[in-house]
Amino acid sequence: MKILIIRHAKVNHVWKKWCTSSEFDEQCSMYDTASVDTSPLNPLMCDASDIYISKLIRTYYTARKMFGDEKFTRTSLIMGYQVP
């Protein structure tokens, strides 16, 4: 069995330098839904039989760029928190 762990691509979000707690929550939400910069990524040839990714949209876009049209299983089991 081979396990490949890949972090998502760079997120296109500029964090505010200072914010209140409610603004921070808003910034986190914006970060979680922001697009990613996949331009420097190259397709990855991998003989994995199953590819698991988190439910965050940035991991989906990263995986599509790296693995093309492969089937992915999206799961919240590999995240630090739950995404609805």
PDB file of N, CA, C and O in Angstrom, chain B, residues numbered from 101:
ATOM      1  N   MET B 101       0.842  -1.168   0.000  1.00  0.00           N
ATOM      2  CA  MET B 101       0.000   0.000   0.000  1.00  0.00           C
ATOM      3  C   MET B 101       0.893   1.239   0.000  1.00  0.00           C
ATOM      4  O   MET B 101       1.862   1.319   0.755  1.00  0.00           O
ATOM      5  N   LYS B 102       0.558   2.194  -0.848  1.00  0.00           N
ATOM      6  CA  LYS B 102       1.267   3.462  -0.886  1.00  0.00           C
ATOM      7  C   LYS B 102       0.336   4.559  -0.395  1.00  0.00           C
ATOM      8  O   LYS B 102      -0.836   4.609  -0.769  1.00  0.00           O
ATOM      9  N   ILE B 103       0.865   5.427   0.438  1.00  0.00           N
ATOM     10  CA  ILE B 103       0.087   6.552   0.935  1.00  0.00           C
ATOM     11  C   ILE B 103       0.811   7.822   0.520  1.00  0.00           C
ATOM     12  O   ILE B 103       2.002   7.987   0.781  1.00  0.00           O
ATOM     13  N   LEU B 104       0.088   8.701  -0.119  1.00  0.00           N
ATOM     14  CA  LEU B 104       0.633   9.973  -0.576  1.00  0.00           C
ATOM     15  C   LEU B 104      -0.174  11.076   0.083  1.00  0.00           C
ATOM     16  O   LEU B 104      -1.393  11.139  -0.071  1.00  0.00           O
ATOM     17  N   ILE B 105       0.508  11.949   0.818  1.00  0.00           N
ATOM     18  CA  ILE B 105      -0.164  13.056   1.482  1.00  0.00           C
ATOM     19  C   ILE B 105       0.274  14.342   0.799  1.00  0.00           C
ATOM     20  O   ILE B 105       1.466  14.637   0.705  1.00  0.00           O
ATOM     21  N   ILE B 106      -0.703  15.099   0.326  1.00  0.00           N
ATOM     22  CA  ILE B 106      -0.425  16.340  -0.382  1.00  0.00           C
ATOM     23  C   ILE B 106      -1.218  17.459   0.270  1.00  0.00           C
ATOM     24  O   ILE B 106      -2.418  17.324   0.507  1.00  0.00           O
ATOM     25  N   ARG B 107      -0.562  18.531   0.550  1.00  0.00           N
ATOM     26  CA  ARG B 107      -1.256  19.707   1.070  1.00  0.00           C
ATOM     27  C   ARG B 107      -1.842  20.469  -0.114  1.00  0.00           C
ATOM     28  O   ARG B 107      -1.332  20.365  -1.230  1.00  0.00           O
ATOM     29  N   HIS B 108      -2.887  21.217   0.111  1.00  0.00           N
ATOM     30  CA  HIS B 108      -3.524  21.976  -0.955  1.00  0.00           C
ATOM     31  C   HIS B 108      -2.590  23.040  -1.517  1.00  0.00           C
ATOM     32  O   HIS B 108      -1.593  23.403  -0.893  1.00  0.00           O
ATOM     33  N   ALA B 109      -2.925  23.532  -2.698  1.00  0.00           N
ATOM     34  CA  ALA B 109      -2.164  24.598  -3.340  1.00  0.00           C
ATOM     35  C   ALA B 109      -2.332  25.910  -2.562  1.00  0.00           C
ATOM     36  O   ALA B 109      -3.148  25.998  -1.645  1.00  0.00           O
ATOM     37  N   LYS B 110      -1.559  26.913  -2.936  1.00  0.00           N
ATOM     38  CA  LYS B 110      -1.617  28.218  -2.277  1.00  0.00           C
ATOM     39  C   LYS B 110      -3.015  28.810  -2.432  1.00  0.00           C
ATOM     40  O   LYS B 110      -3.563  28.873  -3.533  1.00  0.00           O
ATOM     41  N   VAL B 111      -3.569  29.234  -1.321  1.00  0.00           N
ATOM     42  CA  VAL B 111      -4.916  29.804  -1.301  1.00  0.00           C
ATOM     43  C   VAL B 111      -4.849  31.282  -1.683  1.00  0.00           C
ATOM     44  O   VAL B 111      -4.013  32.028  -1.172  1.00  0.00           O
ATOM     45  N   ASN B 112      -5.734  31.693  -2.583  1.00  0.00           N
ATOM     46  CA  ASN B 112      -5.793  33.095  -3.021  1.00  0.00           C
ATOM     47  C   ASN B 112      -6.602  33.923  -2.018  1.00  0.00           C
ATOM     48  O   ASN B 112      -7.743  34.305  -2.277  1.00  0.00           O
ATOM     49  N   HIS B 113      -5.990  34.183  -0.889  1.00  0.00           N
ATOM     50  CA  HIS B 113      -6.643  34.980   0.155  1.00  0.00           C
ATOM     51  C   HIS B 113      -5.572  35.775   0.891  1.00  0.00           C
ATOM     52  O   HIS B 113      -4.532  35.240   1.275  1.00  0.00           O
ATOM     53  N   VAL B 114      -5.844  37.050   1.078  1.00  0.00           N
ATOM     54  CA  VAL B 114      -4.940  37.908   1.847  1.00  0.00           C
ATOM     55  C   VAL B 114      -5.593  38.160   3.203  1.00  0.00           C
ATOM     56  O   VAL B 114      -6.657  38.773   3.294  1.00  0.00           O
ATOM     57  N   TRP B 115      -4.932  37.675   4.253  1.00  0.00           N
ATOM     58  CA  TRP B 115      -5.465  37.828   5.604  1.00  0.00           C
ATOM     59  C   TRP B 115      -5.347  39.275   6.060  1.00  0.00           C
ATOM     60  O   TRP B 115      -4.354  39.945   5.776  1.00  0.00           O
ATOM     61  N   LYS B 116      -6.359  39.751   6.765  1.00  0.00           N
ATOM     62  CA  LYS B 116      -6.279  41.065   7.391  1.00  0.00           C
ATOM     63  C   LYS B 116      -5.204  41.005   8.477  1.00  0.00           C
ATOM     64  O   LYS B 116      -5.022  39.976   9.128  1.00  0.00           O
ATOM     65  N   LYS B 117      -4.508  42.101   8.660  1.00  0.00           N
ATOM     66  CA  LYS B 117      -3.440  42.153   9.673  1.00  0.00           C
ATOM     67  C   LYS B 117      -4.005  42.166  11.089  1.00  0.00           C
ATOM     68  O   LYS B 117      -3.377  41.650  12.013  1.00  0.00           O
ATOM     69  N   TRP B 118      -5.177  42.748  11.260  1.00  0.00           N
ATOM     70  CA  TRP B 118      -5.810  42.816  12.567  1.00  0.00           C
ATOM     71  C   TRP B 118      -7.305  42.707  12.369  1.00  0.00           C
ATOM     72  O   TRP B 118      -7.858  43.292  11.437  1.00  0.00           O
ATOM     73  N   CYS B 119      -7.970  41.951  13.249  1.00  0.00           N
ATOM     74  CA  CYS B 119      -9.429  41.857  13.151  1.00  0.00           C
ATOM     75  C   CYS B 119     -10.025  41.448  14.490  1.00  0.00           C
ATOM     76  O   CYS B 119      -9.351  40.872  15.344  1.00  0.00           O
ATOM     77  N   THR B 120     -11.293  41.759  14.648  1.00  0.00           N
ATOM     78  CA  THR B 120     -12.019  41.344  15.834  1.00  0.00           C
ATOM     79  C   THR B 120     -12.306  39.841  15.716  1.00  0.00           C
ATOM     80  O   THR B 120     -12.009  39.228  14.691  1.00  0.00           O
ATOM     81  N   SER B 121     -12.872  39.266  16.749  1.00  0.00           N
ATOM     82  CA  SER B 121     -13.151  37.827  16.695  1.00  0.00           C
ATOM     83  C   SER B 121     -14.177  37.497  15.613  1.00  0.00           C
ATOM     84  O   SER B 121     -14.050  36.479  14.934  1.00  0.00           O
ATOM     85  N   SER B 122     -15.188  38.344  15.446  1.00  0.00           N
ATOM     86  CA  SER B 122     -16.180  38.074  14.404  1.00  0.00           C
ATOM     87  C   SER B 122     -15.572  38.281  13.012  1.00  0.00           C
ATOM     88  O   SER B 122     -15.906  37.554  12.076  1.00  0.00           O
ATOM     89  N   GLU B 123     -14.687  39.264  12.875  1.00  0.00           N
ATOM     90  CA  GLU B 123     -13.996  39.456  11.593  1.00  0.00           C
ATOM     91  C   GLU B 123     -13.064  38.284  11.293  1.00  0.00           C
ATOM     92  O   GLU B 123     -12.912  37.882  10.140  1.00  0.00           O
ATOM     93  N   PHE B 124     -12.447  37.742  12.333  1.00  0.00           N
ATOM     94  CA  PHE B 124     -11.589  36.568  12.146  1.00  0.00           C
ATOM     95  C   PHE B 124     -12.406  35.380  11.651  1.00  0.00           C
ATOM     96  O   PHE B 124     -11.978  34.663  10.747  1.00  0.00           O
ATOM     97  N   ASP B 125     -13.585  35.171  12.244  1.00  0.00           N
ATOM     98  CA  ASP B 125     -14.466  34.100  11.770  1.00  0.00           C
ATOM     99  C   ASP B 125     -14.808  34.296  10.300  1.00  0.00           C
ATOM    100  O   ASP B 125     -14.825  33.341   9.524  1.00  0.00           O
ATOM    101  N   GLU B 126     -15.079  35.542   9.926  1.00  0.00           N
ATOM    102  CA  GLU B 126     -15.399  35.862   8.539  1.00  0.00           C
ATOM    103  C   GLU B 126     -14.182  35.595   7.636  1.00  0.00           C
ATOM    104  O   GLU B 126     -14.328  35.057   6.539  1.00  0.00           O
ATOM    105  N   GLN B 127     -12.998  35.971   8.100  1.00  0.00           N
ATOM    106  CA  GLN B 127     -11.776  35.728   7.331  1.00  0.00           C
ATOM    107  C   GLN B 127     -11.545  34.223   7.131  1.00  0.00           C
ATOM    108  O   GLN B 127     -11.158  33.791   6.045  1.00  0.00           O
ATOM    109  N   CYS B 128     -11.780  33.443   8.166  1.00  0.00           N
ATOM    110  CA  CYS B 128     -11.624  31.984   8.059  1.00  0.00           C
ATOM    111  C   CYS B 128     -12.599  31.412   7.031  1.00  0.00           C
ATOM    112  O   CYS B 128     -12.234  30.547   6.235  1.00  0.00           O
ATOM    113  N   SER B 129     -13.824  31.895   7.053  1.00  0.00           N
ATOM    114  CA  SER B 129     -14.823  31.444   6.089  1.00  0.00           C
ATOM    115  C   SER B 129     -14.407  31.819   4.670  1.00  0.00           C
ATOM    116  O   SER B 129     -14.543  31.015   3.748  1.00  0.00           O
ATOM    117  N   MET B 130     -13.904  33.028   4.497  1.00  0.00           N
ATOM    118  CA  MET B 130     -13.443  33.469   3.181  1.00  0.00           C
ATOM    119  C   MET B 130     -12.261  32.625   2.711  1.00  0.00           C
ATOM    120  O   MET B 130     -12.170  32.277   1.534  1.00  0.00           O
ATOM    121  N   TYR B 131     -11.357  32.299   3.633  1.00  0.00           N
ATOM    122  CA  TYR B 131     -10.202  31.463   3.303  1.00  0.00           C
ATOM    123  C   TYR B 131     -10.659  30.073   2.852  1.00  0.00           C
ATOM    124  O   TYR B 131     -10.138  29.524   1.881  1.00  0.00           O
ATOM    125  N   ASP B 132     -11.632  29.517   3.563  1.00  0.00           N
ATOM    126  CA  ASP B 132     -12.108  28.169   3.257  1.00  0.00           C
ATOM    127  C   ASP B 132     -12.830  28.072   1.918  1.00  0.00           C
ATOM    128  O   ASP B 132     -12.924  26.985   1.348  1.00  0.00           O
ATOM    129  N   THR B 133     -13.340  29.183   1.410  1.00  0.00           N
ATOM    130  CA  THR B 133     -14.054  29.155   0.139  1.00  0.00           C
ATOM    131  C   THR B 133     -13.282  29.826  -1.000  1.00  0.00           C
ATOM    132  O   THR B 133     -13.780  29.912  -2.122  1.00  0.00           O
ATOM    133  N   ALA B 134     -12.077  30.299  -0.715  1.00  0.00           N
ATOM    134  CA  ALA B 134     -11.278  30.989  -1.739  1.00  0.00           C
ATOM    135  C   ALA B 134     -10.741  29.996  -2.764  1.00  0.00           C
ATOM    136  O   ALA B 134     -10.611  28.801  -2.495  1.00  0.00           O
ATOM    137  N   SER B 135     -10.438  30.518  -3.928  1.00  0.00           N
ATOM    138  CA  SER B 135      -9.826  29.694  -4.974  1.00  0.00           C
ATOM    139  C   SER B 135      -8.358  29.429  -4.620  1.00  0.00           C
ATOM    140  O   SER B 135      -7.818  30.020  -3.685  1.00  0.00           O
ATOM    141  N   VAL B 136      -7.735  28.546  -5.368  1.00  0.00           N
ATOM    142  CA  VAL B 136      -6.320  28.249  -5.147  1.00  0.00           C
ATOM    143  C   VAL B 136      -5.534  28.522  -6.419  1.00  0.00           C
ATOM    144  O   VAL B 136      -6.079  28.491  -7.522  1.00  0.00           O
ATOM    145  N   ASP B 137      -4.253  28.788  -6.248  1.00  0.00           N
ATOM    146  CA  ASP B 137      -3.366  29.034  -7.384  1.00  0.00           C
ATOM    147  C   ASP B 137      -2.728  27.703  -7.783  1.00  0.00           C
ATOM    148  O   ASP B 137      -1.753  27.262  -7.176  1.00  0.00           O
ATOM    149  N   THR B 138      -3.287  27.081  -8.800  1.00  0.00           N
ATOM    150  CA  THR B 138      -2.757  25.787  -9.242  1.00  0.00           C
ATOM    151  C   THR B 138      -1.763  25.936 -10.387  1.00  0.00           C
ATOM    152  O   THR B 138      -1.274  24.937 -10.915  1.00  0.00           O
ATOM    153  N   SER B 139      -1.458  27.177 -10.778  1.00  0.00           N
ATOM    154  CA  SER B 139      -0.571  27.384 -11.932  1.00  0.00           C
ATOM    155  C   SER B 139       0.809  26.745 -11.777  1.00  0.00           C
ATOM    156  O   SER B 139       1.345  26.251 -12.769  1.00  0.00           O
ATOM    157  N   PRO B 140       1.417  26.728 -10.576  1.00  0.00           N
ATOM    158  CA  PRO B 140       2.744  26.099 -10.497  1.00  0.00           C
ATOM    159  C   PRO B 140       2.705  24.575 -10.345  1.00  0.00           C
ATOM    160  O   PRO B 140       3.757  23.936 -10.336  1.00  0.00           O
ATOM    161  N   LEU B 141       1.517  23.987 -10.225  1.00  0.00           N
ATOM    162  CA  LEU B 141       1.416  22.544 -10.009  1.00  0.00           C
ATOM    163  C   LEU B 141       1.546  21.783 -11.318  1.00  0.00           C
ATOM    164  O   LEU B 141       1.082  22.241 -12.362  1.00  0.00           O
ATOM    165  N   ASN B 142       2.165  20.647 -11.256  1.00  0.00           N
ATOM    166  CA  ASN B 142       2.283  19.760 -12.409  1.00  0.00           C
ATOM    167  C   ASN B 142       1.405  18.540 -12.191  1.00  0.00           C
ATOM    168  O   ASN B 142       1.219  18.108 -11.054  1.00  0.00           O
ATOM    169  N   PRO B 143       0.863  17.978 -13.270  1.00  0.00           N
ATOM    170  CA  PRO B 143       0.117  16.723 -13.111  1.00  0.00           C
ATOM    171  C   PRO B 143       1.011  15.661 -12.486  1.00  0.00           C
ATOM    172  O   PRO B 143       2.209  15.614 -12.764  1.00  0.00           O
ATOM    173  N   LEU B 144       0.445  14.825 -11.659  1.00  0.00           N
ATOM    174  CA  LEU B 144       1.194  13.802 -10.950  1.00  0.00           C
ATOM    175  C   LEU B 144       0.744  12.438 -11.430  1.00  0.00           C
ATOM    176  O   LEU B 144      -0.446  12.123 -11.405  1.00  0.00           O
ATOM    177  N   MET B 145       1.676  11.646 -11.857  1.00  0.00           N
ATOM    178  CA  MET B 145       1.367  10.286 -12.274  1.00  0.00           C
ATOM    179  C   MET B 145       1.485   9.401 -11.032  1.00  0.00           C
ATOM    180  O   MET B 145       2.546   9.318 -10.414  1.00  0.00           O
ATOM    181  N   CYS B 146       0.414   8.761 -10.687  1.00  0.00           N
ATOM    182  CA  CYS B 146       0.390   7.966  -9.467  1.00  0.00           C
ATOM    183  C   CYS B 146      -0.421   6.706  -9.728  1.00  0.00           C
ATOM    184  O   CYS B 146      -1.457   6.760 -10.390  1.00  0.00           O
ATOM    185  N   ASP B 147       0.034   5.598  -9.223  1.00  0.00           N
ATOM    186  CA  ASP B 147      -0.685   4.346  -9.432  1.00  0.00           C
ATOM    187  C   ASP B 147      -1.593   4.010  -8.250  1.00  0.00           C
ATOM    188  O   ASP B 147      -1.827   2.841  -7.946  1.00  0.00           O
ATOM    189  N   ALA B 148      -2.095   5.043  -7.595  1.00  0.00           N
ATOM    190  CA  ALA B 148      -2.978   4.827  -6.452  1.00  0.00           C
ATOM    191  C   ALA B 148      -4.311   4.265  -6.923  1.00  0.00           C
ATOM    192  O   ALA B 148      -4.865   4.713  -7.927  1.00  0.00           O
ATOM    193  N   SER B 149      -4.815   3.291  -6.199  1.00  0.00           N
ATOM    194  CA  SER B 149      -6.113   2.725  -6.556  1.00  0.00           C
ATOM    195  C   SER B 149      -7.256   3.584  -6.007  1.00  0.00           C
ATOM    196  O   SER B 149      -8.351   3.597  -6.571  1.00  0.00           O
ATOM    197  N   ASP B 150      -7.004   4.291  -4.921  1.00  0.00           N
ATOM    198  CA  ASP B 150      -8.007   5.166  -4.312  1.00  0.00           C
ATOM    199  C   ASP B 150      -7.348   6.482  -3.930  1.00  0.00           C
ATOM    200  O   ASP B 150      -6.219   6.503  -3.439  1.00  0.00           O
ATOM    201  N   ILE B 151      -8.053   7.568  -4.157  1.00  0.00           N
ATOM    202  CA  ILE B 151      -7.546   8.878  -3.780  1.00  0.00           C
ATOM    203  C   ILE B 151      -8.567   9.514  -2.852  1.00  0.00           C
ATOM    204  O   ILE B 151      -9.729   9.692  -3.219  1.00  0.00           O
ATOM    205  N   TYR B 152      -8.132   9.853  -1.656  1.00  0.00           N
ATOM    206  CA  TYR B 152      -8.997  10.470  -0.665  1.00  0.00           C
ATOM    207  C   TYR B 152      -8.565  11.915  -0.477  1.00  0.00           C
ATOM    208  O   TYR B 152      -7.379  12.214  -0.344  1.00  0.00           O
ATOM    209  N   ILE B 153      -9.550  12.805  -0.469  1.00  0.00           N
ATOM    210  CA  ILE B 153      -9.262  14.217  -0.238  1.00  0.00           C
ATOM    211  C   ILE B 153     -10.246  14.755   0.792  1.00  0.00           C
ATOM    212  O   ILE B 153     -11.308  14.175   1.016  1.00  0.00           O
ATOM    213  N   SER B 154      -9.878  15.872   1.418  1.00  0.00           N
ATOM    214  CA  SER B 154     -10.800  16.471   2.382  1.00  0.00           C
ATOM    215  C   SER B 154     -11.975  17.092   1.643  1.00  0.00           C
ATOM    216  O   SER B 154     -11.986  17.148   0.413  1.00  0.00           O
ATOM    217  N   LYS B 155     -12.948  17.550   2.388  1.00  0.00           N
ATOM    218  CA  LYS B 155     -14.134  18.148   1.785  1.00  0.00           C
ATOM    219  C   LYS B 155     -13.942  19.619   1.425  1.00  0.00           C
ATOM    220  O   LYS B 155     -14.841  20.236   0.855  1.00  0.00           O
ATOM    221  N   LEU B 156     -12.795  20.179   1.746  1.00  0.00           N
ATOM    222  CA  LEU B 156     -12.547  21.572   1.403  1.00  0.00           C
ATOM    223  C   LEU B 156     -12.383  21.710  -0.100  1.00  0.00           C
ATOM    224  O   LEU B 156     -11.745  20.877  -0.745  1.00  0.00           O
ATOM    225  N   ILE B 157     -12.962  22.764  -0.653  1.00  0.00           N
ATOM    226  CA  ILE B 157     -12.941  22.958  -2.095  1.00  0.00           C
ATOM    227  C   ILE B 157     -11.520  23.135  -2.621  1.00  0.00           C
ATOM    228  O   ILE B 157     -11.225  22.753  -3.754  1.00  0.00           O
ATOM    229  N   ARG B 158     -10.636  23.712  -1.803  1.00  0.00           N
ATOM    230  CA  ARG B 158      -9.254  23.912  -2.263  1.00  0.00           C
ATOM    231  C   ARG B 158      -8.532  22.593  -2.480  1.00  0.00           C
ATOM    232  O   ARG B 158      -7.671  22.500  -3.355  1.00  0.00           O
ATOM    233  N   THR B 159      -8.862  21.581  -1.706  1.00  0.00           N
ATOM    234  CA  THR B 159      -8.211  20.287  -1.924  1.00  0.00           C
ATOM    235  C   THR B 159      -8.745  19.625  -3.187  1.00  0.00           C
ATOM    236  O   THR B 159      -8.013  18.913  -3.875  1.00  0.00           O
ATOM    237  N   TYR B 160     -10.017  19.859  -3.494  1.00  0.00           N
ATOM    238  CA  TYR B 160     -10.589  19.314  -4.726  1.00  0.00           C
ATOM    239  C   TYR B 160      -9.893  19.923  -5.945  1.00  0.00           C
ATOM    240  O   TYR B 160      -9.484  19.197  -6.851  1.00  0.00           O
ATOM    241  N   TYR B 161      -9.756  21.254  -5.970  1.00  0.00           N
ATOM    242  CA  TYR B 161      -9.100  21.911  -7.105  1.00  0.00           C
ATOM    243  C   TYR B 161      -7.637  21.491  -7.229  1.00  0.00           C
ATOM    244  O   TYR B 161      -7.126  21.319  -8.336  1.00  0.00           O
ATOM    245  N   THR B 162      -6.975  21.329  -6.104  1.00  0.00           N
ATOM    246  CA  THR B 162      -5.583  20.878  -6.127  1.00  0.00           C
ATOM    247  C   THR B 162      -5.489  19.465  -6.690  1.00  0.00           C
ATOM    248  O   THR B 162      -4.637  19.184  -7.533  1.00  0.00           O
ATOM    249  N   ALA B 163      -6.363  18.578  -6.225  1.00  0.00           N
ATOM    250  CA  ALA B 163      -6.351  17.191  -6.701  1.00  0.00           C
ATOM    251  C   ALA B 163      -6.673  17.100  -8.184  1.00  0.00           C
ATOM    252  O   ALA B 163      -6.062  16.310  -8.903  1.00  0.00           O
ATOM    253  N   ARG B 164      -7.638  17.911  -8.656  1.00  0.00           N
ATOM    254  CA  ARG B 164      -7.977  17.905 -10.087  1.00  0.00           C
ATOM    255  C   ARG B 164      -6.777  18.307 -10.933  1.00  0.00           C
ATOM    256  O   ARG B 164      -6.535  17.724 -11.990  1.00  0.00           O
ATOM    257  N   LYS B 165      -6.032  19.293 -10.474  1.00  0.00           N
ATOM    258  CA  LYS B 165      -4.858  19.749 -11.219  1.00  0.00           C
ATOM    259  C   LYS B 165      -3.778  18.671 -11.218  1.00  0.00           C
ATOM    260  O   LYS B 165      -3.101  18.468 -12.226  1.00  0.00           O
ATOM    261  N   MET B 166      -3.617  17.985 -10.103  1.00  0.00           N
ATOM    262  CA  MET B 166      -2.538  17.012  -9.983  1.00  0.00           C
ATOM    263  C   MET B 166      -2.871  15.646 -10.564  1.00  0.00           C
ATOM    264  O   MET B 166      -1.994  14.969 -11.101  1.00  0.00           O
ATOM    265  N   PHE B 167      -4.129  15.236 -10.461  1.00  0.00           N
ATOM    266  CA  PHE B 167      -4.500  13.884 -10.877  1.00  0.00           C
ATOM    267  C   PHE B 167      -5.462  13.838 -12.062  1.00  0.00           C
ATOM    268  O   PHE B 167      -5.840  12.756 -12.510  1.00  0.00           O
ATOM    269  N   GLY B 168      -5.857  14.993 -12.568  1.00  0.00           N
ATOM    270  CA  GLY B 168      -6.755  15.018 -13.724  1.00  0.00           C
ATOM    271  C   GLY B 168      -8.144  14.513 -13.386  1.00  0.00           C
ATOM    272  O   GLY B 168      -8.731  14.908 -12.378  1.00  0.00           O
ATOM    273  N   ASP B 169      -8.666  13.641 -14.230  1.00  0.00           N
ATOM    274  CA  ASP B 169     -10.044  13.168 -14.094  1.00  0.00           C
ATOM    275  C   ASP B 169     -10.207  11.945 -13.200  1.00  0.00           C
ATOM    276  O   ASP B 169     -11.231  11.264 -13.265  1.00  0.00           O
ATOM    277  N   GLU B 170      -9.223  11.661 -12.376  1.00  0.00           N
ATOM    278  CA  GLU B 170      -9.339  10.515 -11.466  1.00  0.00           C
ATOM    279  C   GLU B 170     -10.538  10.693 -10.542  1.00  0.00           C
ATOM    280  O   GLU B 170     -10.976  11.814 -10.283  1.00  0.00           O
ATOM    281  N   LYS B 171     -11.058   9.584 -10.056  1.00  0.00           N
ATOM    282  CA  LYS B 171     -12.164   9.624  -9.090  1.00  0.00           C
ATOM    283  C   LYS B 171     -11.571   9.888  -7.703  1.00  0.00           C
ATOM    284  O   LYS B 171     -10.561   9.302  -7.315  1.00  0.00           O
ATOM    285  N   PHE B 172     -12.226  10.779  -6.979  1.00  0.00           N
ATOM    286  CA  PHE B 172     -11.795  11.113  -5.625  1.00  0.00           C
ATOM    287  C   PHE B 172     -12.894  10.763  -4.637  1.00  0.00           C
ATOM    288  O   PHE B 172     -14.081  10.833  -4.955  1.00  0.00           O
ATOM    289  N   THR B 173     -12.486  10.389  -3.448  1.00  0.00           N
ATOM    290  CA  THR B 173     -13.428  10.208  -2.352  1.00  0.00           C
ATOM    291  C   THR B 173     -13.218  11.373  -1.408  1.00  0.00           C
ATOM    292  O   THR B 173     -12.155  11.514  -0.802  1.00  0.00           O
ATOM    293  N   ARG B 174     -14.255  12.217  -1.287  1.00  0.00           N
ATOM    294  CA  ARG B 174     -14.164  13.363  -0.388  1.00  0.00           C
ATOM    295  C   ARG B 174     -14.644  12.937   0.992  1.00  0.00           C
ATOM    296  O   ARG B 174     -15.720  12.356   1.133  1.00  0.00           O
ATOM    297  N   THR B 175     -13.838  13.229   2.007  1.00  0.00           N
ATOM    298  CA  THR B 175     -14.167  12.819   3.364  1.00  0.00           C
ATOM    299  C   THR B 175     -13.719  13.874   4.366  1.00  0.00           C
ATOM    300  O   THR B 175     -12.709  14.547   4.160  1.00  0.00           O
ATOM    301  N   SER B 176     -14.466  14.011   5.436  1.00  0.00           N
ATOM    302  CA  SER B 176     -14.083  14.924   6.516  1.00  0.00           C
ATOM    303  C   SER B 176     -13.202  14.213   7.544  1.00  0.00           C
ATOM    304  O   SER B 176     -12.765  14.830   8.516  1.00  0.00           O
ATOM    305  N   LEU B 177     -12.942  12.936   7.337  1.00  0.00           N
ATOM    306  CA  LEU B 177     -12.132  12.168   8.286  1.00  0.00           C
ATOM    307  C   LEU B 177     -10.660  12.590   8.308  1.00  0.00           C
ATOM    308  O   LEU B 177      -9.942  12.277   9.257  1.00  0.00           O
ATOM    309  N   ILE B 178     -10.212  13.295   7.276  1.00  0.00           N
ATOM    310  CA  ILE B 178      -8.806  13.704   7.231  1.00  0.00           C
ATOM    311  C   ILE B 178      -8.649  15.208   7.452  1.00  0.00           C
ATOM    312  O   ILE B 178      -7.672  15.815   7.015  1.00  0.00           O
ATOM    313  N   MET B 179      -9.614  15.786   8.128  1.00  0.00           N
ATOM    314  CA  MET B 179      -9.575  17.208   8.437  1.00  0.00           C
ATOM    315  C   MET B 179      -9.516  17.414   9.947  1.00  0.00           C
ATOM    316  O   MET B 179      -9.864  16.531  10.731  1.00  0.00           O
ATOM    317  N   GLY B 180      -9.069  18.599  10.327  1.00  0.00           N
ATOM    318  CA  GLY B 180      -9.005  18.924  11.744  1.00  0.00           C
ATOM    319  C   GLY B 180     -10.347  19.365  12.299  1.00  0.00           C
ATOM    320  O   GLY B 180     -10.515  19.471  13.514  1.00  0.00           O
ATOM    321  N   TYR B 181     -11.312  19.625  11.408  1.00  0.00           N
ATOM    322  CA  TYR B 181     -12.650  20.061  11.825  1.00  0.00           C
ATOM    323  C   TYR B 181     -13.658  19.640  10.777  1.00  0.00           C
ATOM    324  O   TYR B 181     -13.276  19.231   9.681  1.00  0.00           O
ATOM    325  N   GLN B 182     -14.912  19.732  11.090  1.00  0.00           N
ATOM    326  CA  GLN B 182     -15.969  19.283  10.186  1.00  0.00           C
ATOM    327  C   GLN B 182     -16.419  20.411   9.270  1.00  0.00           C
ATOM    328  O   GLN B 182     -16.593  21.548   9.708  1.00  0.00           O
ATOM    329  N   VAL B 183     -16.605  20.090   8.000  1.00  0.00           N
ATOM    330  CA  VAL B 183     -17.170  21.024   7.032  1.00  0.00           C
ATOM    331  C   VAL B 183     -18.570  20.532   6.709  1.00  0.00           C
ATOM    332  O   VAL B 183     -18.753  19.356   6.396  1.00  0.00           O
ATOM    333  N   PRO B 184     -19.557  21.410   6.781  1.00  0.00           N
ATOM    334  CA  PRO B 184     -20.934  20.976   6.505  1.00  0.00           C
ATOM    335  C   PRO B 184     -21.119  20.452   5.095  1.00  0.00           C
ATOM    336  O   PRO B 184     -22.223  20.053   4.724  1.00  0.00           O
TER     337      PRO B 184
END
